[in-house]
């Protein structure tokens, strides 16, 4: 019984040492003049690419005796941060959203293996930003107003309203997938994804009614080159 308690106490002490080092890493990282090289033209904000901060994190971690390991298993992305001096480890996890993985892998313009690599990079970036508490624009806040209709005369929704619930749900899902691609500034991928759908005339009208004027305009401008 005493041995179990001692092991648990040792494990907790190791974890606290990792957290203590991680906090030092956060402070050291925030003192650096990091620049955001990513720009989302649809939502209109800059964001950190993985390459903007990963080299700095690697140097800081090396100096503090930390090491990060990223992995994906059973639909969950995990970032483990190890203390190479005392053997402790802490975890940061995130489920892989079905919509994100489906859009990136199936709906993107890149071959599947490249799209999968992009997904891994995105998740690794997300977990490191979470672990190091890097400040970024809130994508939801940045895009919430862009999801609202801008036109007083939107595309007619009569066709959509006349469809059965299952068809409506399918069209809503497709529109959400397209919106996700637009938020990622992948207009070409959004267009290709739309072209993959087997829309009849009514389904196409119903689909376009689920996008707001800003989204339709972005797709139209990219398609026409104007």
RAFENSUL-V48191 format. One line per field, one symbol per residue. burial: 1 if it has 24 or more other C-alpha atoms within 12 Angstrom, else 0. Layout:
burial = ???
//
This chain:
burial = 0000000000000110111011001101100000000001011000111101110111011001111101110000111111100001111111010001111111111000000101110111111110110101001000100110000000000001000000010011111111111111111111111100000000111111111111110110000000
//
